Amino acid sequence: MHKTKIIFLFLFLFLLSFFGYSVAQSNNEAPLVKKAIWVSVFSRDKVLCSKKGISNLIKLCKDTGISEIYLQVFQSGNPYYDSKMMPRPRYEEMVKVAGFDPIDMLLRAAKQHNIKVFAWINLLSLGENSKADILAKYGDSILTLDQYGRPSLSTQKDDSDKFYLREKYIFLEPGDPRVQEYLLKVVSEIINRYPLFSGLHLDYIRYPSPLPFTPGSRFNKFGITYGYGKENISRFVEENDFNPQNQHNDQEYLIWDNWKRQQVAGIVSKISALVKKKSPRYEISAAVIPVVERAYSNAFQDWPLWLEEGIVDYVVLMSYTRDNQFIKETVKSALGQRGKGKVYIGIGVFLFKNKPELLAEQLRLVLGLRPDGVSFFSFADMNREVIESIR
């Protein structure tokens, strides 16, 4: 009888502890989803121009549970960091206003509060910066071109512009070894100068993505695709038995499209290898087109493969929309592509600045789909009402 009581007591305590653990796990489920925020160089608050700006950013993160910051340090070919390899007027302007290197200060402050800071780098887009350092070095020959020999940002209009909406930024050709080498130097300089970064956040690591988007090069006559830079074509022809400008069958189109995906992935892989060699603790993430098919067939950004091969630790979907059904379907599809990594969901705060209740609704929806994290675009749009809605 005594043994029976002991057994029942043990069983009761076990069930009680299990139930308590389950409740605690349920109550704390939301905090397990990491929160991140993009901090753009265009932020009206000029975060990196004063101690107060840095303090405000840290306070926002603490108040809202944000544990990761994507700090833009290379945008449109301009360094917003202490670069020695290219002119840095914007960095010098920040230092002049602040009186110190603000990146160093932010990294130290974030470390004290267990907040990770990632160097956000815009890789293949130069925006509208025709005076970028890489262009001064190599000229227009490093730009990617469409099948008609035009760059993505064209100063001359033609009849096709009535039917297509080009991504009107200057884009580098990922298949040009000079571009790859230059970007690796930028990455190396950043991580060597600022070892307190937790890793890199890669952006614009893709080909231009015009509208309406064509699902692969075999539909060239119905739209615009890129990758026809001289050096890229020359390398392709050297390794294959045909010129991509004279394709004749579906197999040749597929070989050409796979080549372009490989050039983009190759840059990611080389950056990842460089950074991980420096320190295995560094994490690599990438901001990606959220719709898998469009990313794969139009921008040649095969991010599910990057996750599968482990060359990025996670991706952040740029799911900026007010359409909750669309984001639901997009996120559900993307979460099935985790591979060896993780998937974060990027939410466009700028779409909800005047309707924070709708932002809160979308955030609840996204969290209910159990992503690995969420990221808010961007710090510049964080007013008081928005902050309350994402706590």
HELIX and SHEET records of a PDB file:
HELIX    1   1 HIS A    2  ASN A   27  1                                  26    
HELIX    2   2 ALA A   30  LEU A   32  5                                   3    
HELIX    3   3 VAL A   47  CYS A   49  5                                   3    
HELIX    4   4 LYS A   51  THR A   64  1                                  14    
HELIX    5   5 PRO A   89  ALA A   98  1                                  10    
HELIX    6   6 PRO A  102  GLN A  112  1                                  11    
HELIX    7   7 ASP A  133  TYR A  138  1                                   6    
HELIX    8   8 GLY A  139  ILE A  142  5                                   4    
HELIX    9   9 ASP A  159  LYS A  162  5                                   4    
HELIX   10  10 PRO A  177  ARG A  193  1                                  17    
HELIX   11  11 SER A  217  PHE A  222  5                                   6    
HELIX   12  12 LYS A  230  GLU A  239  1                                  10    
HELIX   13  13 PRO A  244  ASN A  246  5                                   3    
HELIX   14  14 ASP A  250  LYS A  278  1                                  29    
HELIX   15  15 VAL A  292  SER A  297  1                                   6    
HELIX   16  16 TRP A  303  GLU A  309  1                                   7    
HELIX   17  17 ASN A  324  LEU A  335  1                                  12    
HELIX   18  18 VAL A  349  LEU A  351  5                                   3    
HELIX   19  19 PRO A  356  GLY A  368  1                                  13    
HELIX   20  20 PHE A  379  ASP A  381  5                                   3    
HELIX   21  21 ARG A  384  ILE A  390  1                                   7    
SHEET    1   A 9 ASN A  78  PRO A  79  0                                        
SHEET    2   A 9 GLU A  68  GLN A  75 -1                                        
SHEET    3   A 9 LYS A  34  VAL A  39  1                                        
SHEET    4   A 9 GLY A 373  PHE A 377  1                                        
SHEET    5   A 9 LYS A 342  GLY A 348  1                                        
SHEET    6   A 9 TYR A 314  MET A 318  1                                        
SHEET    7   A 9 GLU A 283  VAL A 288  1                                        
SHEET    8   A 9 GLY A 199  ASP A 203  1                                        
SHEET    9   A 9 LYS A 116  ASN A 122  1                                        
END                                                                             
